[in-house]
Amino acid sequence: MCALWRQESPRDPTFAALNRCFEDDWFLLPYELAVQRAHAKTLAVAGLLSAPEFAALEAALGEIERRFVGTGCPATDAEDLHTWMEEQLTARAGDAGRRIHTARSRNDQVATLTRLYVIDAGTGWARRLAAISAALCRRATGWADLALPLHTHQQFAAPGSAGLWALRYAVSFDRVRRLLVERLAEWRHDCPLGSGAVCGSSVPIDRRMQAEALGFERPAPNALEATTTRDDALELLAAGAQLGLHLQSFATDIIVYSQTPLAIVRYPARFGTGSSMMPNKMNPDAMELLRGESCGLQAAHGELLTLLKGLPSGYNRDLQCAKPLLHGAVERGSRLLDLVLAFVTELDFDAERAAAALRLGHVNATLRMEALVASGVPLRQAHHQVAAEVAASPDPATPLIEDPLSRYRTVGSAAPAEVRRVAAELLAALGVE
């Protein structure tokens, strides 16, 4: 088929392969259809499409949607999704298909498609994060009395609980969710469609109508900015990079707690594999893969940041590279979040192994020090006294303090009642009972 631009000579095959992005665009088809409908309506109201032409386009868009949405890429030599769509519309609606590109450019089209996709992707991530946070809150409530040693510097530090540990991730994942909700509101403000190639159009279409039809609050206020930037995608991937950090920490905690000397975690067998050589092994592969795959979320943000660095104002073809990068990161993040939710529902702790671990590393030292402080001993003196006792101890075992979790008094602490209070508060904020 012909390109949407005047082509005076054949493209070199090395460039043609690089220039073509139809397959990379295919995931945007639902958004392309939405943009075509909004634009066709705007052109019809402006008198640039007759009533029969508008009806023909509506019918053609419906047929394309029914035939192609949810399917694999069709065979075509179209260089991109927009070119393919115009060919399909022209084949079905005649001259109406040839008029559909009036008062717009592929530049404002792709900016709009990308923003619509980012909005849906952010909504999907936020929904998954809410489900994970809620699941962790419920586990935290049930594990609030299950004492185990918590770490600093990868050393046993103080007695905490499995509930406090679960709540740590409920709070972290909810923070990313709230960040996404905040950005979603911003992404829904400005509609790029109608910005044209770079300066708008001399054809007086109603951009407010376009924005409303696509669910935006208003047209983007600056055509140059709307076609140049990809801040929406960058912000989504920044949230993904932050999410990746928490996913990696979650995975590492599980791996540490499930290792042979501790075995505090009862690692769900459905998320592990055996060794091809060693019959005694059950490996925490799901968590190792989670930790490794999360690197891709951080890498995607870094790559897009580098891609956008120093671009001059106006559309630049470099931005074509942003689409597969964005799509891959969103799909990866969604898969990982689905894995974590399934994993959390099957995870459990071994109370006996946790109790045994509490006898190691003098984990009660801080509570003993604070008991001295409560009796009137100055903090620094109490610290030195307990440190001397620890140094003089012949082994790493330490006398148990009965019900150490009940000693905690501060907000956000490991006290069982406080863990349950915070979990209930977060569940209420999520709209979950």
C-alpha positions, 0 to 999 in steps of 0.5 A: 500500500502507499505510505501516508506521505509522498514517497518519491523513491523506494526506501533502502531495505535496511532503513525500511525494516527499521522504519516499519513499526506495525507489529510494535503498534498492534497493542494500541489498536483499541485506542486507535479505534477510540481516537478514530471515532472521536475524530470522525465525530468532530469532523462531522460536527464541523461539517467536514464529513457528511452524515452518510460519510460519518455513518460509513466510518462508524460502520467500518470502525465497528467491523474492524473492531469486531474482526481484529481486536484481540487477534494477532497482527494481520499480514500487511506492508503498512508501515504503522498502525495509522497507515493500516487503519486508513487503508482499512477505512478507505476500503470500507468507507471510500472517500470518508476514509480518505478524509479521516486524517483532516486536521490531525497528524500521526504526531498527535495521534500517537501521543493520544494513543500512548496516553490512553494506554498509559491511563489503562496500564496505570489503572491496571497496576493500581488495581493489582496493587490494591489487591496485593496490599489487601491480601497482605493486610489480611495475612498481617492480621493473622500473623500479628502474634507470630514472633520472629527475628527481624533484620538490620544489616542482614543480621538478627536485630530485634523480635518482630512479627510475621504480621509486621513484616507483611504489613511492611509490604502492604504499606509499600505497595499501597504507596506505589498505588497511591502514586499511580492514582495521583498521576492518573488524575493528571494524565486525564487532564489534557488530550493531545488529539487535535494538536496536529503535527506541531502547531495545531491546524487551520481547520477549526475543529472542536478540540473540546469535543474530542477531549470529552469523547476520549474521557479527558478534561480538556484539550492539551493547551500547547500543541508543541508540548503535546506532540513532543513529550512523553511525560505520561509514559515516563511517570508510569515507568518511574512508578514501575521502577519504584515498584520493582525495588519493593518486589525485589526486596520482597523476593529477597526476604522470602529467599532469606527466611526460607534458606536451610538454616532458618526455614522460618518460611514455609515456601509454597511448593507450587512456586518452587522447583527441584534440582536436576542433580540434587534430590534434596533441593527445593529451590525458591525459583519464583522469588528468584525470577521475581527478583531478576525480572523486576530489573526490567522495570528499572531498566525500562525507566532508565532506557526511556529517560535516556531516549528522551534526553536532549530531544528538541521540541517537536516530534522526533522519530526516536519516540517510535522506540518508546512504544515497545519499551512501554508495552513490554514494561507494562506487561512485565509488571502486570505478570509480576504483580499477578505472581505476587498476589498468588504467592501471598495467598499460599505463603505461611510461616513455621511458628516453631522455627521462628521461636527457635530463631528468636534465641539467636543473635541476642535479639532481645538485647534492645528490649532488655536495655529499654526495660532498664531505662524504664526502671530509671537507668540512663539510656547510655548506661543501660546500652553499655550494660547490656552490650557488656552482657552480650560481649560476655555471653559464651554463645549467641543464645539469649534468654527469652523474654516472655511475649516480647511483642507486648513490650512495644508501645509506639505507633507503627510498632510490632505490637500485635494490636498495633499491627492489626489497627494499621492493617484495618486502617489500610483495608478501610482506605482501600475500601475493603472490609 
